[in-house]
Amino acid sequence: MAPPPRSGHRHGVPGSPIATALAGLLLALALQPVNATAADGTHQPPSSRPEFEQQVLFKAGSEPGSRYACYRIPAIVTTTKGTLLAFAEGRKDNCGDATDIDLVVKRSTDGGRTWSPPRVVNAGHGDTHGNPAPVVDRHTGRIILASTYNQGREDDQSCPVPCDRTPHIQFSQDDGLSWSRPREVTSQLRPSAWNSWYATGPGHGIQLARGKHRGRLVIGVNAESHDGRHTSANHAALALSDDGGAHWRLGAVDSYPVARDDTYRQKPSELTLAERETGTVYVNGREQGGTDLGNRDQATALDGGERFAAPFRALPDLYAPMVQGSVLPLRPGRWLLSLPADPDRRRTMTIRSSYDQGQSWEAAEHGRRITADWSGYSDMSVVAPGTVGLLYEAGKADARQEIRFARFTESWLGPRHRPDPTTPDRAPGAPGAYVIGGVRRVAGRFGPALRFDGVSGAVRLPFRPSLPLGDGEFTASLWFRYRALRGEQPLLWMGGVGGAPQVVLRAEPAVGRVSGLLSAVTGPAPVRTATVASVPTTGAANDGRWHHLALRRGGGRLVLTLDGVSTAVRDVPGSVSRGSTFGVHLGQKPDGRSFLAGDLEDVRVYRRALSEGELAAVRTTGEPPARRDAVLWLPLDRIDPPRH
C-alpha cells in the first residue's frame, strides 16, 4: 500500500506450527474448482480453453464464512514445483489502508485454473499486516514472504504521520502449505532515521540468476523520514539476502529531500524488479507526488543490487495513473509491464511490452488491454513457458471491488507492433509526430490537412524536454473543421488529464462553445483551473467550415481567439506541466475516451504570447513568426511511412 497523504504497536502471530501445517494440508486436499471464463465471459471446457481466460479470485462475501470487507494488494509467485501462490490483504472492517488486516493466500497446482480456499498466513489481530512481497529461492524451493506491520485502527483513515511501520519475514518450506511465525527484521532493513513510513514491495521479489551474486534474493522497499516537524526525506531501496532469506541488509538506496513547503522532486515507491541479461537489476516504481514530470520512475542497480547506477528518473510519457505495477521478463527478448493505461484514474488494465529489457516500453495504445473496467494494483508470474498469470485489482464501479486472476499466452499478446507512420514537426530539432489509428489526408485551408475519424485517429508527439510549457507564457494556434453535434471534440491537449496540470483546446458542441482550458500548480498548493470560452454568438463552430483558434497566456490573462474574436479571463499562475504523466495529443484526449471527428491543419505552439499583429498574420496568411520560437509546429500536410 502507498503511504498516507502528508498531513506501543502490537503484532499478531498465526497459530501453532502443527495446527498451521494440518490446516494447510486439509485445504490442499480440498481444492475447490473455479469456473474459468474467456475474455467474453463464456465458460470454456478444458479441451477448448482459449489463450486468455480469467476469474475472480478474491471478493468480499464470496467465500463461505468470509470475514473480510475488502481484499486488496495482490502478489503472486510460481514455486519450484509449479504451484501458484496468490497473496492478498484481507481487510476486515473496511477497505482502508490501516484497518485490521490479515495476509491471506490461495494455492493452485494446475496453472491457475482451480484454486484452494483462502487461508491466513499472517493474522493482524487488530493491526495492519500488509504489503506482501513474496520471493522464491529456486535453489532450495523455500518461499520467503516479506510484509510490513503498523498499529491498526477501526475506521478507514490512514495511519497518522509519522507512522511506525516495521518489516517482517516468514517462510514456507513445503510449497506454501504452511508458514513459519513472522520474524521482525527492523534492525536489518529499517535505519532509525526512516521513521515516518516504511513499506515492503508490494509484489514479488526476484532471485538473481547471473554473475557472482547468483542466488541473491532482492526485494524493493520504500520509506520516509520525519524530523519532528514534517516529512523530511523520501527513500527508495533494495533489500538483499545471500542466505536464502535468513538474514537481510539494505543494498542500493536513493534518497530525495523534502523542502519546507513539503514539495520534493521524486518519491519512488512500490518498486517492481527484474534482472537484465547483463546482471543489472532493473527497477520500475510508482512516482508518488513529486514535482518531476511523470507518474513512473525507473533506475538500474549494479553489483547485484548494491548500488544504483544513477538516481531514479521519471518517465513522463509512460502513461499510467499514480499506482503500483509489475514488471515480468517473459523471455529475454520480451518483458511485460502491467499497469492501468488511463493517465488520470485507475482503470483500463493493460499489458505493455518492452523489447530492450525495460529501456523503453511500447505506447499505451499498442499494449494489450485486459479490461476497460476500473483496475489498480497488479502482479505477474510466469505460469508456464510463454504463459503468464496476472493477479490484479478490478471492479465495474471501483478498482477495490475484487481481485481477478487472468491467464494468457504470448500469442494472445500478439507480435511486436510495427512502427507508426509520422507527420513532420518543423520546430527546431523536433522528430516527427506519430500518426495513430484512423487519420487520412484531405484538402485544407492553405494546403493538405489531416482528417480524424472520431474513433481512433490521433497524432501524438514523442516526449522531449522542450515540450513542457512550465509556468511561462505561450501561444497555441491551429485550424479546425468539423460537423459533430455532440461529444467532446479534442483539438490540442498538452500535459495531463483530469485534475493534472494541462493546456487544452477543444470544441464542445453539446454546450455550444469552443473553449481553452489551463490547469496549473504552484508549490504544494492544489491545481487551479481557468477556462475561457468563445463568445456565445460564435457557438461551437461546427458548421463544416475552417476556423482559426488560438489560446494565449501572458500578462496575467488567458485569451481565446476564434476567427479574430477574442475573449479573456484572469490567468491562474503556476506550471501547466508538473508532477504528472505528460503527453501532447492532436485529436485525442490522453485517456483515449474522446476523439475528434473532424479536420486539423497547421498546429503550432510558441513559448511566448504572440502579439495581435503576429496572430493576425498567422490567421490570414499562414506566415509564421520566427521558427526558433516554436515549441511544436505541425503543418499536418503529409503522412510519412513508418521508420524501421
C-alpha positions in Angstrom: 0.0 0.0 0.0 1.1 3.6 -0.5 1.9 5.9 2.4 -0.9 8.2 3.7 -1.2 11.7 2.3 1.1 14.1 4.1 -0.8 15.7 6.7 3.0 0.9 21.5 2.1 -1.1 18.3 1.3 -4.7 18.8 2.0 -7.6 16.5 -0.4 -10.6 16.0 1.0 -14.0 15.1 -0.5 -17.1 13.4 -1.4 -20.2 15.4 1.0 -23.1 16.3 3.1 -24.6 13.6 1.4 -28.0 13.9 -2.1 -26.6 13.6 -1.0 -24.4 10.7 0.6 -27.3 8.9 -2.5 -29.5 9.4 -4.9 -26.8 8.3 -2.8 -26.2 5.2 -2.8 -29.9 4.4 -6.5 -30.2 4.7 -7.0 -27.2 2.5 -4.7 -28.6 -0.1 -6.7 -31.8 -0.2 -9.8 -29.8 -0.8 -9.0 -27.7 -3.8 -12.2 -26.0 -5.0 -12.6 -25.7 -8.8 -13.5 -22.2 -10.0 -15.1 -21.8 -13.4 -12.7 -20.3 -15.9 -14.1 -17.8 -18.4 -12.9 -16.5 -21.7 -12.5 -12.8 -22.3 -16.1 -12.6 -23.5 -17.3 -14.2 -20.2 -18.3 -17.6 -21.6 -17.5 -20.8 -19.7 -14.9 -22.9 -21.5 -14.4 -26.7 -21.1 -10.8 -27.7 -20.5 -10.4 -29.1 -24.1 -11.2 -25.8 -25.7 -9.8 -23.2 -23.3 -8.7 -20.0 -25.1 -5.4 -18.2 -25.0 -7.0 -15.8 -22.5 -9.1 -16.7 -19.5 -9.8 -15.1 -16.2 -11.8 -15.5 -13.0 -12.5 -13.6 -9.8 -10.1 -14.9 -7.1 -10.8 -12.7 -4.1 -14.0 -10.9 -3.5 -15.6 -9.8 -0.2 -18.5 -12.1 0.7 -17.7 -14.7 -1.9 -16.3 -17.3 0.4 -18.4 -19.2 3.0 -17.9 -17.6 6.4 -15.7 -14.8 4.9 -14.8 -12.2 7.5 -13.3 -9.6 5.1 -14.9 -6.4 4.0 -12.4 -5.9 1.2 -9.4 -7.6 -0.5 -6.5 -5.5 -1.8 -2.8 -5.5 -2.7 -2.2 -8.7 -4.9 1.1 -10.5 -5.1 1.8 -13.8 -7.0 4.7 -16.2 -7.4 5.3 -19.6 -9.1 7.1 -22.1 -6.8 9.8 -24.5 -7.9 7.1 -27.2 -8.1 5.0 -25.1 -10.5 2.4 -24.1 -7.8 0.9 -20.6 -8.0 0.7 -18.7 -4.7 -1.7 -15.7 -4.9 -1.4 -13.4 -1.9 -3.7 -10.5 -0.8 -4.6 -8.3 2.1 -7.8 -9.4 3.7 -9.2 -6.2 5.2 -11.7 -6.9 8.0 -13.6 -3.7 8.9 -13.4 -1.6 5.8 -11.2 -1.0 2.7 -8.9 1.4 4.5 -5.1 1.0 4.4 -4.7 0.9 8.2 -7.6 -1.2 9.4 -7.4 -4.8 10.8 -5.6 -6.6 8.0 -4.6 -10.3 7.6 -2.4 -11.6 4.8 -4.1 -14.5 3.0 -3.0 -16.9 0.2 -4.7 -19.2 -2.3 -2.8 -22.1 -4.0 -3.2 -23.5 -7.5 -1.4 -26.7 -8.6 -2.9 -26.7 -12.2 -1.6 -23.4 -13.6 -4.2 -21.2 -12.1 -7.3 -23.0 -13.4 -8.5 -24.1 -10.0 -7.6 -22.7 -6.6 -7.7 -23.6 -2.9 -9.9 -21.6 -0.5 -8.0 -18.7 1.1 -6.0 -19.3 4.2 -4.4 -16.8 6.6 -0.6 -16.8 6.6 -0.2 -13.7 8.8 -3.0 -12.6 11.1 -3.3 -8.9 12.0 -5.3 -9.5 15.3 -6.4 -5.9 15.1 -3.3 -4.5 13.5 -2.3 -3.9 9.8 -0.2 -6.8 8.4 0.2 -6.0 4.8 2.4 -5.2 1.8 3.1 -8.8 0.7 6.4 -9.2 -1.1 7.0 -12.9 -1.8 10.1 -14.3 -3.4 11.1 -17.9 -4.3 14.5 -19.4 -3.6 15.0 -21.5 -6.8 17.9 -23.4 -5.2 16.0 -24.7 -2.1 12.4 -24.3 -3.0 11.8 -22.1 0.0 9.2 -19.3 -0.3 10.0 -16.1 1.6 7.3 -13.6 2.4 8.2 -10.1 3.5 5.5 -7.9 4.9 5.0 -4.7 6.9 3.1 -4.0 10.1 1.6 -1.0 11.7 -0.9 -0.4 14.5 -4.4 -0.9 13.2 -7.4 1.4 13.6 -11.2 0.8 13.5 -12.0 3.5 10.9 -10.9 3.7 7.3 -8.5 6.6 7.8 -4.8 6.4 7.1 -2.0 5.7 9.5 -1.0 9.0 11.1 2.2 10.8 10.1 4.7 9.8 11.2 3.6 6.1 11.0 5.7 3.5 12.9 5.9 0.6 10.4 8.1 -2.5 10.8 9.2 -5.1 8.3 8.8 -8.9 8.9 9.9 -12.1 7.2 8.4 -15.6 7.2 9.0 -18.8 5.3 7.3 -21.8 3.8 9.4 -25.0 3.3 6.5 -27.1 1.9 5.4 -25.3 -1.3 3.2 -22.8 0.5 1.2 -25.3 2.6 2.4 -24.0 6.0 4.3 -20.9 7.1 6.7 -20.0 9.9 6.0 -17.5 12.5 6.8 -14.0 11.2 10.1 -12.5 12.4 10.7 -8.8 12.7 13.7 -7.5 10.8 13.6 -3.8 11.6 17.2 -3.8 12.8 18.4 -5.2 9.5 16.2 -3.3 7.0 14.9 -0.1 8.5 17.5 2.6 9.6 16.4 4.6 12.6 16.0 7.7 10.5 13.4 6.0 8.4 10.8 6.8 11.0 7.8 8.2 9.1 6.8 5.5 6.6 8.1 2.1 5.5 6.9 -0.5 3.0 7.9 -3.8 1.5 7.0 -4.3 -2.1 4.2 -4.9 -2.6 4.6 -7.6 -5.3 7.1 -10.3 -6.0 10.8 -10.0 -5.4 13.5 -11.7 -7.5 16.4 -14.1 -7.2 19.5 -13.2 -9.2 20.5 -15.8 -11.8 23.7 -14.3 -13.2 27.1 -13.2 -12.1 29.0 -13.5 -8.8 25.8 -12.7 -6.9 23.8 -15.5 -8.4 21.3 -16.8 -5.9 20.8 -13.5 -4.1 17.3 -12.5 -3.1 16.2 -8.9 -3.8 13.1 -7.1 -2.7 12.1 -3.5 -3.2 11.3 -1.2 -0.2 10.5 2.5 0.2 10.5 4.7 3.2 10.3 8.3 4.6 12.0 10.2 7.3 10.4 12.7 9.8 12.4 15.5 11.6 9.7 16.1 14.3 8.0 18.8 12.3 7.4 17.3 8.8 8.4 14.6 6.5 11.9 15.5 5.6 13.1 12.8 3.0 11.9 10.0 0.7 13.9 6.8 0.2 13.8 4.0 -2.3 16.0 1.0 -1.6 16.7 -2.7 -2.3 16.7 -5.3 0.4 19.3 -8.1 -0.1 19.7 -11.6 1.3 22.6 -14.0 0.4 21.5 -16.9 2.6 18.0 -17.8 1.4 16.2 -15.1 3.4 17.6 -15.9 6.8 19.4 -12.6 7.1 18.8 -9.3 5.3 20.5 -6.0 4.7 20.0 -2.9 2.7 21.8 -2.5 -0.7 21.1 0.3 -3.1 19.5 3.5 -1.7 18.3 6.6 -3.4 17.0 9.5 -1.3 15.3 12.8 -2.0 15.0 15.7 0.5 11.6 17.2 1.1 11.5 21.1 1.2 10.0 23.1 4.0 6.9 23.7 1.8 6.5 19.9 1.5 7.5 19.7 -2.2 10.1 17.2 -3.4 11.4 16.2 -6.8 10.7 12.5 -6.6 9.3 9.8 -4.3 9.9 6.4 -6.0 7.8 3.8 -4.2 6.2 0.4 -4.7 9.2 -0.9 -6.6 9.0 -3.8 -9.1 12.2 -5.5 -10.1 13.7 -7.6 -12.9 17.2 -8.9 -13.8 18.6 -8.0 -17.2 20.8 -10.3 -19.2 23.8 -8.2 -18.2 23.1 -9.0 -14.5 22.0 -5.5 -13.6 18.8 -5.1 -11.7 16.0 -3.0 -13.4 13.7 -1.1 -11.0 10.4 0.5 -12.0 8.3 2.3 -9.4 5.3 4.4 -8.8 6.1 8.1 -8.6 4.2 9.5 -5.6 3.5 13.2 -6.0 7.0 14.6 -6.9 7.5 17.7 -9.0 9.4 15.8 -11.7 7.2 15.1 -14.7 5.8 11.6 -14.7 3.8 9.0 -12.7 6.5 6.3 -13.0 10.2 6.2 -12.1 13.0 3.8 -13.1 16.6 3.1 -12.2 19.1 0.3 -12.5 21.2 -1.2 -9.8 24.7 -2.6 -10.2 26.8 -5.2 -8.2 23.8 -7.4 -7.6 21.7 -4.6 -6.2 24.4 -3.0 -4.0 24.2 0.5 -5.6 22.1 2.4 -8.1 23.9 3.3 -11.3 22.3 6.7 -11.2 19.4 8.4 -9.4 15.9 7.4 -10.4 14.5 9.3 -13.4 10.8 10.0 -14.0 9.1 8.7 -17.2 6.7 11.4 -18.3 5.4 9.6 -21.4 4.8 6.2 -19.7 1.0 6.7 -19.4 -0.3 5.5 -16.1 -2.1 6.8 -13.0 -0.4 7.0 -9.7 -0.4 3.3 -8.9 1.7 0.2 -8.2 2.6 -2.0 -11.2 4.5 -5.1 -12.1 7.4 -6.0 -14.4 7.9 -9.5 -15.6 10.6 -10.9 -18.1 8.5 -13.3 -20.2 11.7 -14.2 -22.1 14.9 -12.3 -22.7 13.5 -10.6 -25.8 10.2 -9.6 -24.3 9.4 -8.1 -20.9 5.9 -7.2 -19.7 4.6 -4.3 -17.6 1.1 -4.5 -16.0 -0.5 -1.1 -15.3 -3.7 0.8 -15.9 -3.3 2.8 -19.1 -5.6 5.7 -18.1 -3.2 8.5 -17.1 -5.8 10.1 -14.8 -7.6 7.3 -13.0 -7.2 3.7 -12.1 -8.9 1.9 -15.0 -8.1 0.0 -18.2 -5.6 -2.6 -17.0 -3.1 -3.1 -19.9 -0.1 -5.2 -20.6 2.7 -3.3 -22.3 5.8 -4.9 -23.8 9.5 -3.9 -23.8 11.9 -5.5 -26.4 15.0 -3.9 -24.9 14.7 -5.1 -21.2 12.9 -2.1 -19.9 14.9 0.7 -21.6 11.7 1.6 -23.4 8.1 0.5 -23.3 5.5 0.4 -26.0 2.8 3.1 -26.0 -0.4 2.5 -24.1 -2.4 2.3 -27.3 -0.2 -0.6 -28.5 -0.4 -2.6 -25.3 -2.9 -5.5 -24.9 -5.9 -4.4 -22.9 -7.0 -6.8 -20.1 -10.2 -4.8 -19.2 -11.7 -1.4 -19.6 -13.0 -1.7 -16.0 -11.6 0.1 -13.0 -8.3 -1.5 -12.1 -5.5 -0.9 -9.7 -2.6 -2.8 -8.2 -1.3 -5.9 -10.0 1.4 -8.6 -10.0 2.5 -11.1 -12.6 4.3 -14.5 -12.7 5.3 -16.9 -15.5 2.9 -19.9 -15.2 4.5 -22.0 -17.9 6.8 -21.2 -20.9 5.0 -18.5 -22.9 2.1 -18.2 -20.4 1.6 -15.5 -17.8 -0.6 -15.2 -14.7 -1.8 -11.7 -13.8 -3.3 -11.0 -10.4 -5.0 -7.6 -10.4 -7.5 -5.4 -8.6 -10.6 -4.6 -10.6 -14.3 -3.8 -10.5 -17.2 -2.4 -12.5 -17.7 0.5 -10.2 -14.4 0.6 -8.1 -11.0 -1.0 -8.5 -11.2 -2.3 -5.0 -14.3 -4.5 -5.6 -12.4 -7.7 -6.3 -9.0 -9.3 -7.3 -9.1 -11.2 -10.6 -6.7 -13.7 -11.9 -6.0 -13.7 -15.7 -4.1 -16.3 -17.6 -2.9 -15.5 -21.1 -0.3 -16.6 -23.6 2.3 -14.6 -25.5 0.4 -15.4 -28.8 -2.6 -13.7 -27.2 -0.5 -10.6 -26.5 0.4 -10.5 -30.2 3.6 -9.7 -32.0 5.6 -6.6 -31.7 3.7 -3.6 -33.0 5.0 -2.1 -36.2 6.3 1.5 -36.1 3.6 4.1 -36.6 3.7 6.5 -39.6 4.7 10.1 -38.8 3.9 13.6 -39.8 6.7 16.3 -39.8 7.2 18.7 -36.8 9.0 21.8 -38.1 10.0 23.0 -34.6 13.8 23.2 -34.2 15.3 19.7 -33.6 11.9 18.0 -33.3 11.3 14.5 -34.6 8.2 13.6 -36.5 4.9 13.0 -34.6 3.2 9.6 -34.6 0.0 9.2 -36.7 -2.2 6.7 -34.9 -5.4 5.0 -36.0 -8.0 6.5 -38.4 -6.2 9.5 -39.9 -6.1 10.5 -43.6 -5.1 13.4 -45.8 -7.7 15.9 -47.0 -7.7 19.4 -48.6 -7.1 22.1 -46.1 -7.2 25.9 -45.7 -3.7 26.6 -47.0 -2.8 23.1 -48.3 -3.3 19.5 -47.3 -4.7 18.8 -43.8 -5.5 15.7 -41.8 -8.9 14.2 -41.1 -9.5 12.3 -37.8 -12.2 9.6 -37.7 -13.6 10.3 -34.2 -12.9 6.7 -33.2 -9.1 6.0 -33.0 -7.4 8.7 -35.0 -4.8 10.9 -33.3 -1.4 12.5 -33.7 0.9 12.0 -30.7 4.2 13.7 -30.2 7.1 11.7 -28.7 8.3 13.3 -25.5 11.2 15.7 -25.5 12.3 18.0 -22.7 11.4 21.1 -24.8 7.7 20.3 -24.9 6.5 21.1 -21.4 5.5 24.7 -21.1 6.1 25.1 -17.4 4.9 28.4 -15.8 5.7 30.7 -18.7 3.8 32.5 -21.5 2.7 30.6 -24.6 0.6 30.7 -27.7 -1.2 27.7 -29.2 -2.6 28.2 -32.7 -4.5 25.8 -35.1 -7.1 25.5 -37.8 -10.0 23.1 -37.4 -13.2 22.0 -39.2 -15.9 19.6 -38.0 -19.7 19.0 -38.0 -20.2 16.8 -34.9 -23.3 17.7 -32.8 -22.3 16.0 -29.6 -19.3 14.7 -27.6 -16.1 16.4 -26.5 -14.0 17.2 -29.6 -10.4 17.4 -28.5 -8.2 19.6 -30.8 -4.9 20.0 -28.9 -4.1 18.5 -25.5 -0.8 19.2 -23.7 0.1 17.8 -20.3 -2.0 15.5 -18.1 -5.8 15.0 -17.9 -8.4 15.2 -15.2 -7.1 17.3 -12.2 -3.5 17.4 -13.5 -1.7 20.4 -15.0 -2.6 20.8 -18.6 -3.4 23.0 -21.6 -6.4 22.1 -23.7 -8.1 23.4 -26.8 -11.4 21.7 -27.6 -14.9 22.1 -29.2 -17.9 21.3 -27.1 -20.9 21.1 -29.5 -23.3 19.8 -26.8 -23.0 23.1 -24.9 -22.4 25.3 -28.0 -18.9 26.5 -27.5 -15.2 26.3 -28.3 -13.0 26.6 -25.2 -9.5 26.8 -23.9 -8.6 25.3 -20.5 -5.5 25.8 -18.4 -4.7 23.9 -15.2 -1.6 25.0 -13.2 0.0 24.2 -9.9 2.4 26.3 -7.7 4.4 24.7 -4.8 2.3 22.3 -2.7 -1.0 24.1 -3.4 -3.7 22.2 -5.3 -4.2 22.5 -9.0 -6.2 25.5 -10.1 -8.0 25.8 -13.4 -9.1 28.7 -15.7 -11.5 28.1 -18.7 -12.1 30.7 -21.4 -14.9 30.1 -24.0 -15.8 31.5 -27.3 -18.4 34.3 -27.4 -22.0 32.9 -27.4 -22.8 34.2 -30.9 -20.0 32.1 -32.3 -21.4 28.8 -30.9 -19.4 25.6 -31.3 -18.3 26.5 -34.9 -19.5 23.0 -36.1 -20.5 24.2 -39.5 -18.1 22.2 -41.6 -16.0 25.3 -42.4 -12.4 26.1 -41.5 -11.9 28.2 -38.3 -8.8 29.5 -36.7 -8.4 29.1 -33.0 -5.6 30.4 -30.6 -5.0 30.4 -26.9 -2.6 32.8 -25.4 -1.2 33.1 -21.9 0.6 36.3 -21.0 0.3 39.5 -18.9 -1.8 37.7 -16.3 -4.6 36.8 -18.8 -5.7 33.8 -20.7 -7.1 34.8 -24.1 -9.0 32.7 -26.5 -9.3 34.0 -30.1 -11.7 32.3 -32.6 -11.6 33.7 -36.1 -10.2 37.0 -34.8 -12.8 37.5 -32.0 -11.2 37.3 -28.5 -12.4 36.6 -25.0 -10.2 36.6 -21.9 -10.2 35.6 -18.3 -7.7 36.0 -15.5 -4.8 33.6 -15.7 -4.1 31.1 -12.9 -0.3 31.2 -12.1 1.9 28.2 -11.9 3.2 25.3 -14.0 1.0 23.7 -16.6 3.4 20.7 -16.8 4.4 19.3 -13.5 4.2 16.0 -11.5 2.0 14.1 -13.8 2.0 11.9 -16.9 2.7 14.2 -19.8 1.6 13.9 -23.4 0.9 16.1 -26.4 -2.0 14.9 -28.5 -3.9 16.2 -31.5 -7.4 14.9 -32.0 -7.4 12.8 -28.8 -7.9 13.2 -25.1 -5.0 11.5 -23.3 -7.2 8.9 -21.6 -8.4 7.7 -25.0 -12.1 8.3 -24.2 -12.7 11.2 -26.6 -11.6 11.6 -30.2 -12.1 14.4 -32.8 -14.4 13.7 -35.7 -13.1 16.4 -37.9 -10.0 18.0 -39.5 -6.9 19.8 -38.3 -4.3 21.9 -40.1 -1.2 23.9 -39.1 -0.9 23.3 -35.3 1.7 25.5 -33.6 2.8 26.3 -30.1 5.1 29.2 -29.2 6.8 29.8 -25.9 5.6 33.4 -25.7 2.3 35.3 -26.2 2.1 36.4 -29.8 1.1 40.0 -30.5 -2.2 40.8 -32.1 -0.4 41.5 -35.3 1.6 38.3 -35.3 -1.5 36.3 -34.6 -3.4 38.1 -37.4 -0.6 37.2 -39.8 -0.8 33.5 -38.9 -4.6 33.6 -39.3 -4.8 35.5 -42.6 -1.6 34.4 -44.5 -0.3 31.3 -42.7 3.0 33.2 -42.3 4.7 32.2 -39.0 6.8 34.2 -36.6 10.4 33.1 -36.4 10.7 29.4 -36.4 13.1 29.4 -33.5 10.2 30.4 -31.2 8.2 27.3 -32.0 7.8 24.6 -29.3 5.9 22.5 -31.9 4.8 23.2 -35.4 2.9 20.6 -37.3 1.6 21.6 -40.8 -0.2 18.3 -41.0 0.3 18.3 -44.7 1.5 14.8 -45.1 1.8 11.3 -43.6 5.2 9.6 -44.0 5.6 5.8 -43.9 7.0 4.2 -40.7 10.7 4.3 -40.0 12.1 0.8 -39.4 
